[in-house]
Amino acid sequence: MTFKYFLDCIVYEYKRNIFWKSRLILLLFRISNFFALNGRVGLLFGAPFILLQIFVCEWLLGVEIHPKTRIGRGFVIYHGVGMVINGYSVIGDNFVVRQGCCIGNKILGDGALSGAPIIGNNVELGFNSGIIGDVRVGDRVVVGANSIVTKDCVADGIYAGCPATRIK
């Protein structure tokens, strides 16, 4: 991650997020993410920022975003409470998430962990929704409230239900 891209993400996300809490969460995430993705030296110098992000975001605000998660620019959080994003997830640009969402892997029948989701650009998650397991979500997908995605989602669709199915 370049420093220019890092600054571009911060400025763009500051404009897109209307809540101060969301802005704080994303600022701390981006700073930690910058250091975490720049090798061992970055981790060494960024350790205080990473610890600050863990303390403020996870312990105080209830939002868990791993510092090494790859998230494109334009990330928007509405009412970030009880949200978890796995560190191995890959998320595209202009991702919108609401309270209670979970993006992560699952435990398979043999006890092993599955892969984490890969999410495209311009994806929006309704409140209390989740994307679980080694799935791919295409561009411009909307996942409805209280829906759980466990299978791949093709682009340009609306998915709802548990498990989520394409409704439009």
N, C-alpha and C positions, 0 to 999 in steps of 0.2 A: 504494500500500500504506500503510495507516495504522499508526501506532506500536502501537496496541492489538492489531491483527491480527498484527503482527510478534512481539510478546511472547507472544500466545496460541500461535502456531506453535512458538516456542522451548520453552515449558513443555510443550505437548502432545507434541512430538517427543522431548523429554528423557525423558518417561515411557514412550513407546512403544519407544524404542531402548535395548537392554540392554547394548550394547557401548560402551565409552568412546570408541573410535575413531570409531564412527558418530556419537556425540553431538558430538564435536569437528568432524567434517566438516560436520554439519548446522548447528551453531552458526556456524561460519565462513561457510557458504553463506548462511544467513539474514541475517547482518549485511551481507555484500556485496550480497545481493539487495535488501535494504532501501534501501541507498544507490543501487544501480544503477537501480532502478525509480523513483526520485524526481527525475528530470531532471538537468540539467547541474550544478545546485548539489549535488545528492546525489552525483553522480559526483566532483565536485571534493573534497568533504569526505570521501567514502568511499574515495578512491583508496588510502590506506594499508591499509585493511581488504581491499580487493579484491586488492591485491598480496600481502598476507599469505595470503589464501585460495588464490591461485594457487600461491604458494611451498609452503605446507604441504600442501594437498590434492592438487594435481597433481604437483608435483615430488617430494615426500617420500612421500605415501601412495598415489599412483597412481589418484586419483579425480578425473575432470574433469567438473565441473558448472559451466556458464557462469553468471556472476553474474546475467544477465538472464533466465534460464530461469524460466518461470512454473510453479511447483509449488504445489499446494494444501497445506493443513495435514495433518499426520499422516504425513509421509514417513518411511519406515523403510528402513534399509540394513543388511543382514546381510552381514558379511564383505566390506566395500567395498574391492576391489582390482581394478584394470583396468577400471573402470567409466567410461563416457563418456555424457554427456547433452547433446545439442545445445542451443544457446542459443535457438533458435526453437521448440523443443518447448513444448507446453502440456500440463500434467499435472494431473489432478484430485486430490482428497483421498484420504488413506489409501493411498498408493502404496507398494508393497513391492518392493524390488529386491535382488538378490544379486550376488555377485562375477562379474566378466567380462561384464556386460551393456552393451549399446550401444543408444542411442536417438538416431537421427540421420537426416540426409538422404542421398541417393545421387546419383551422377553419372549423368545421363541419356545416351542415345545421342548426342545432339547436343552434349554437353559441358557443358550447363547443370546446375545443381543443382536437385534436386527440393525440394518443401516438406518440413517436418519433421513428425513424428507429433503427433497430438492424442490424448491418452489420457484416458479417463474416470476416474470415482471407483472406489475399491476394486479396483484392478488389481494383480496380483502377477506378477512375472517370476521364473522359475527361473534357476539359474546358467547363465552363458554364452549367454543368449538375447538376441535383438535385435529391435528394431522399427525398420525402415528405410524411409525414403521418406515420401511424402505420404499417410499412412494414418490412419484413425481407429479407435481401439480403444474399444469401448463399456464401460459400467460393469460391474463384477463379472466381469472376465475374468481367467483364469489362463493364462499362457503357460508351457509346460513347459520343462524344462532343455534346452539346446542347440537351441532352436527359433528360427527366424527368421520374423518376421511381415513380409510384403511387401504384403499386401492387407488391406482393412478387416475388422475383427472385430466381430460383433454382440454385444450385451450378454449376460451370463449364459452364458458358454461357456468351455470348456477347449480350448486350441489347442496343438498339438504338431507337430513335424516340421520339415523344411526343404525347401520353404517350409511354414510352419505351416498346418494345416488344422484345422477344428473336429472334435474327437473326442467331445465330450459337450455 
